Amino acid sequence: MNKTENIEAREATHGEKMIEIKIRFWTDELCERGKVVPKHGLTAGVVRIKPNKTHGIAPGKAVPFNSLLDLGAAIEKVFKQHGIVLHIGSGMKTYLAPHSSSFTGNSTK
């Protein structure tokens, strides 16, 4: 069963079709106050979602991350906060096996 079957599709104007997030990296602490070092930033910052009326997305709180390894978790948290459901794209399907309740976890050696 298609998970989007019970959801009504909407008309979307150009620029409103995609769901967008904004990732911002802190640049303070790299030099004196009020200045920046061009093209330099910290590995920490915040993730925000951009508002989108067509998708019913209103801006929410920014989710901080403290390292690049935390970035994926921050993005996931933003999506969950806004009730966004992601579907597996064709490129990722090559990495996934079909779900089977009969999988025992035993490997063949």
C-alpha positions in Angstrom: 0.0 0.0 0.0 1.3 3.4 -0.9 1.8 5.5 2.2 0.7 8.7 0.4 -2.7 7.1 -0.8 -4.8 8.9 1.9 -3.1 12.3 1.5 -4.5 14.7 -0.9 -2.0 16.2 -3.4 -1.9 20.0 -3.8 -1.0 22.4 -6.6 2.5 23.8 -6.0 3.9 26.9 -7.6 7.5 27.2 -8.7 9.7 27.5 -5.6 7.2 25.8 -3.3 7.7 22.2 -4.5 10.7 21.3 -2.5 11.2 21.0 1.3 14.3 23.1 2.3 16.4 23.2 5.3 19.0 25.8 6.1 22.3 24.8 7.8 24.3 27.6 9.4 27.8 27.3 10.8 29.1 29.5 13.5 32.0 31.8 12.6 32.5 33.5 15.9 35.5 32.6 18.1 37.7 32.5 15.0 38.8 36.2 15.3 37.9 39.4 17.1 34.3 40.5 17.6 32.5 41.9 14.6 34.9 40.4 12.0 35.1 37.1 10.1 37.9 35.1 8.5 36.6 34.6 4.9 35.6 31.0 4.1 36.3 29.8 7.6 33.7 28.4 10.1 33.3 26.1 13.1 32.1 22.6 12.8 29.1 23.6 14.9 25.9 25.6 14.2 22.2 25.2 13.8 19.7 23.6 11.4 16.4 25.3 10.5 13.6 24.5 8.1 12.5 27.1 5.6 8.8 28.0 5.7 6.7 26.6 2.9 2.9 27.3 2.7 2.2 24.6 0.1 3.7 21.9 2.4 2.2 23.5 5.5 5.6 24.1 7.0 6.0 27.0 9.5 9.4 28.0 10.9 10.3 26.4 14.2 13.1 26.4 16.6 16.6 26.0 15.3 18.3 22.7 16.3 21.9 23.0 17.3 24.7 20.6 16.3 28.2 20.5 17.9 30.1 18.5 15.2 29.7 17.4 11.7 28.8 13.9 13.1 25.8 15.5 14.9 24.6 17.2 11.7 22.5 14.3 10.4 20.8 13.9 13.8 20.0 17.6 13.9 18.4 17.4 10.4 16.4 14.3 11.5 15.2 16.1 14.6 14.0 19.1 12.5 12.1 16.8 10.1 10.5 15.0 13.1 9.5 18.3 14.8 7.6 19.3 11.6 6.0 15.9 10.9 7.9 15.5 7.6 7.9 12.0 6.1 10.8 11.0 3.8 10.5 8.3 1.2 13.4 6.2 0.0 14.8 7.5 -3.3 15.9 5.3 -6.1 19.6 5.8 -5.4 19.3 4.6 -1.8 17.2 1.5 -2.7 20.3 -0.3 -3.8 21.5 -0.3 -0.2 18.3 -1.7 1.4 17.0 -5.2 1.6 13.3 -5.9 1.6 11.9 -6.2 5.1 11.2 -9.8 6.1 9.8 -11.0 9.4 11.4 -14.4 8.8 15.0 -13.0 9.0 16.8 -14.8 11.8 20.0 -12.9 11.8 22.1 -16.0 11.1 24.8 -15.5 8.6 26.2 -18.2 6.3 29.8 -18.9 6.7 
